[in-house]
């Protein structure tokens, strides 16, 4: 899903229309939910929760959409990963699903335990497309919507392949990126829905596992310390446990909007992603932060602090 933003409007007082506006073309899609179920009526006194719009995040919030988990005290804000991190820094949202690297820039946030978006091997949605062999990567175009995958590319190419190419940031359009660079990074739904067109492809989840033997954590929820978060965090953890058992239903509902088969969506959610922020995932996360610090990609060493 090539989504830059969500426009939210109330229709006839009982339906909420969420229009996904693409930066990458004139394509627009609409989904309609009950606002009372999805917690978007009045923002007064509600915990503001930022969610990325990619398919990989859908299992973590799907029970709120269906009403299996109540969201009456929560207001959901949909945006890109990088924008959600910026909103957390400004205090515009209370909780956010953020790219892992952004935690290094957040001084007063706590990690929500137990849930994340991670992988153990090929992930299918964090891909580096190349026009030739790795020795020809002199310029790499980075998808501008997330810093974590961009940092992972830099770490892998430098430490695993001994490369120090020039990096440029682009809107995620593969052929336009490869017109200017030797390789191009795409993430999320854009990577899932883009054909390789004969280009070689490196799956960064697979490359990370081969190199470190560890899980890679792409994103997790954090909460601002001063926020009244305990009930919202409890509901997020509950929703994550339920939603990750509903992958088939999610795939059926999301596939047509993405232009993908239901089978592909289901296998992606089931086989390529993990949603547990467990001991192995935390080890992988700590390894990533250590390498990012050594490569001067983050401003400080990271000590994970969890909310309780």
N, C-alpha and C positions, 0 to 999 in steps of 0.2 A: 504494500500500500504506500504510494508516494505521498505521504501526508505531511503537510507543513503546519496545519492548524485545524482546530475544530470550532465551528460557529454554532453556538447553542441558542435556540429560541424555543419558547413555549407556544404550542398550538392548541387552541380551544380549551386551555386550562387543564387538560389531562394528558397531553402527549408532549414529549420532549423530542425535538428534532436536532440531531447532531449531524451537521454537514461537514464532511471531510474535504478540505480545500487543498488541491494539489498545486505545488509550485512548478511541477515539471510538465504541465500540460493543462488543457482545458477540462480534463476529466474531473467530475464531482460525483460523489456518492452520498446517499442519505440513509441513515438508520434511525428508527424511531423507537424510543423507549418510554416507559412510564416514569415521569420525573419523581414521583413519590418513592418508587422502588430504587431509583438510581441516585436519590439524594440531591436533586438539583431543583429546589424551589426557592426558598429563602436562604441567603447565606448567613443570616444573623445567628451568631453563636455556634456556627458549625465548624468542625475541623476541616480545613482545606487540604485535600489530598491530591498531589500531582501524579498523573499516570501517563506513561508513553503510549503512543497509539499503535505500536507494532503488534502483530499477531503473537509474538513470543510473550507479551505481557498479558494477553487476554485471560489465561487461566487464573491469574492472580486476582482478577476483578470480576470474572464472569458471575459468580454467585451474587454480587451486588446487582448486576443487570437483571438476573432472573428473580431477585427478591428472596433467595434462599438465606442470604445474610442481610439483615437490616442496615440501611445506610442513612437513616433519618437524621443522624447527628453529623453527617459528613457531606461535604461538597466536593465534587471531583473536577479537577482541572486537567484537560488534555493538552499535551504539547510535546515538543521534541525533547530528547534527553538533556541536551545542553541547556535549553531554555528552562527546564524544571530546576536544574541546579542553580541557575541564576535567580530564579524566583525564591528558592530557599535562602540564598544568601541575602536577599533583600527583605526577607520576612513576609513575602506575599503568599506563601503557602506554609502549612505546618508540617506536612509529611510529603515526601517525594520519592518516587522510584527513579533513582539517579544512576548514571554511568559510574562504575567503580572508581575511576580515577578522580572524579569530582569530590569524593570524600576527603581527599587530601587538601582541598581548598575550603572545607567547611569546618570552622573552628568550634562551633557550638551545636553540633548535631550528634545524635546517638543512632546506632544501627538497630533496626528491627530484627530480632533474632529469628532464625529458622527458615526464612524464605528469601529467595533470590532468583535471578535468571542466570544459569550457568550451563556448562557443558563438560563432557568427559570424552573428548575426541571430536570428530567432525560436527560442525554446528549448522552448516549450510547457509547461514545468513550473515556471516562475517567473512567476506571473500576478497582476495586480492587477484585481480585479473592482470595478466601480463602479455605483452606483445612478443616477448622472446624469452630466453633463458634468464636466470637470476643475475648473471654477469652483465646483462644489458640494462639493468634497472638504474639508470642515472637520474631519472625524474619520476617521482611517484605522486599521483593525484589522490588526495584524501577526501573522503566523504566528510563534509563540514558539519554533519549533524551529531557527531559523538566524538569525544576526546579519547575514550577508553580504547576503542579499536585503533585509532590513529597512533596512540602510544604503543599498543601491542605490535603494530607493524614496525615501528621504529626499533623496538627492542629485538624483535625476531630477526629483522634484516641485519642489524648491527652485530648482535651476539651470536646468532646461529649461522648467518651467511657472510659476515664480515663486510657488509655493505653500508655505505654512508651516502645515500642518494639525496638529491634536493627534494623537498616536500612542498607541495602546493595544495591549497584547499579549494575545493570545487563543489558546486551543486552536484548531486549524485546522478549524472547522466553518462553512462559508460562510454559511448563512442566519442562524445565531446571531451571527456577526460583523457581518453587515449589519443585524441588528436594532439594533445599538448604534453603528454607524459608517456613513459614506457610501461607504467603499471598504474592501476586504479583500484582504490578500495571502495567497496560498497557494503552497506550494512542493512540489517533489518529486512523489512518487506521488499525494499528495492533490490536487495541481493537475491531474495527468493524468486522474484518475478523477472529478473533480467537474464536473457540468454547469453551464454559465453561467446557465441558467434565465432567459434574457432580459437578463441584466446585460451591460453593456459590459465588455470585457476589454482590458487593456493587457499585452502580452507584454514583459517587462522586457529580455530579450535583444535584441529588435527595437528597442525604444526606445533602448537603449545604442548599438547600431550606428548608428542614424540620427543620433544626437547626436554621437558621437565618431569613427565610422568604424572602431572597433577591436573586437577580440574581447573577450569578457568571461569571466573565469575564476572559476568558482564555488567550486572546491575543489581541493586538491592534497595530496599526502603530505608530511609533515614528520617528522623524526626528532630525538629528543633527542641533544644533542652527546655525552653520556657513554655512550650506548647502544652495544653491539656490533652495529653495523647493516649492515656492508658486504655480507654474504651475503644478508641479508633484502632490502636495497635492490636488489641485482642481480636477485633473484627477482621482486620487484615490477615492475621495469622489463620483465623478460622476460614476465611474465604479462600486463602491459598491451599489449605488442606482439601477443601471441597472441590475447588476448580480444577486442581490437577488430577482429579478422578473423573472429569467430565470432558476429556480431550476429544472424544469422538463427536460429541454434541457441538463443541466449539468449532471443530473442523467443518462440520456440516453447515453451520451458520456463517462462517467466515470465508469459505472457499470461493464462492461466486463473486463476492466483492473484491477479492484479490485477483480473480482471473486464473485461479489455480484449481487443480482437482481436489476433491475432498480427501482422497487417499494420500496425496502428497502432503496436504496440511496436517492430517492426522499423524502420519509417520514423522514429520518434522517435530511436532509437539511431543510425540511419544518417544522417539528414538534419538533425537539430536539435542534435546534440552533437558536440563535438570532444574528442579525448583527448590532443592534443599540447601540451605546455608549450614551445612554440617561441617564436621571436623576437616574432612578432605577438601571441601570447598574453601574453608577458611585458610588452610595451608596454601592452597593455590593463590588465594587473594594476597596473603602475606608475601609470597614469593614475587608476585607481580609488583607490589608496592616497593619491595626491596630493589628490584631491577629498575623500576621507574626512578627511584631516588638516585641510584648509581648513575643513571643516564641523564640526570638533571631534568627530568620530565615533570617532576612535582616539586613544590616549594618546601616540603618538609617530610621527614620520616613519619610514617602512619602507625598509630596505635589504635586499633579498633576498640571502640567503646559501645557497649550494647545497653539498650534500655531494658528495664525489668518490669 
